[in-house]
Amino acid sequence: MPTISFFYGIRIEMFWNEHPPPHFHAEYAEHLMRVNIETLSILTSDFPKRQEKLVLQWAEEHQVELLEAWKLCRLMQTPNSIAPLD
């Protein structure tokens, strides 16, 4: 599973050949989160609220890049890295 970004202790990943809807996985310590890329809605999360907001802010800034990464992963190709949250 490629890591596409890392910021503030949060790792953003996508699985190879993942099922729809387009989404990414975030990991912060023992916490996990899945976010729908098209709607930027949280699918599942046990993240602390502060880190949840950071992930959603980052996703909004990089939504087009996330969709491209999703397409590449579906084709079993390595996605490009995406800049971290400043």
Secondary structure, 3 states (H helix, E strand, C coil): CCEEEEECCEEEECCCCCCCCCEEEEEECCEEEEEECCCCCEEEECCCHHHHHHHHHHHHHCHHHHHHHHHHHHCCCCCCCCCCCC
